[in-house]
Amino acid sequence: MSASFPGTPARPAPSPAASASRRVTLVSPVSHAVGEAITSAPRTGNLRGKALGILENRKQGAAPILEAVAAQLREEFGVGEIIFRRKRSMSSWAEEEILAELAGKCAAVLVGIGD
């Protein structure tokens, strides 16, 4: 007999001959990239004295988490100015003006969510 959940009847174990004749098909969960390869932005290296942008998505817990991360980055890595910006809506893309400002002023931008 094989093990079963309490309250359900036990089923007999399959015979070795029956098990040997079964076929199992495995499907790979790995997808393949479609489209052109994207090059990552250049890494900034040392953040000491550099401006850091923080883009918040308006989720309830995002601001406190991002503020705590910003404080830690300032303390541990000497980040200079921190520019906080918030999207108009959590369900839409960030506005072009915000993205342009952060790209123009910041050595790195932290984008985060929180619930």
C-alpha positions, 0 to 999 in steps of 0.5 A: 500500500502507498501512503495517502492523506488522512481520510482518503482511501489508500491505493495499491502501489503500481507494479514494477512492470506498470511503472517501467512502461510509463513515459514521462515528458519533461517540459523546460520552463526556460524561455528564450529571449526575443528581440535585440540584446540590450546593453546595460548602462555603465556602472558608476563605481564609487558613489561618494559625493555623487547624486543618487536619484530615487524613484518611488512608485506610490505603493503604500510601503515604498517611501519608508523603505526607500528613505531608509535605503537612502539613509544607509547609502548616504551613511555607508557609501557617502552618497551626496545629494539624494533626489526623491521623485514620485510617479503620478500613478503606480500603474503607469510609466514614470513621466518623461520629465522625471526620467530626464531630470534623474538621468541628467542629474544623477550618477545612479537611480534607485527604483523601488516598490513596496506594499 
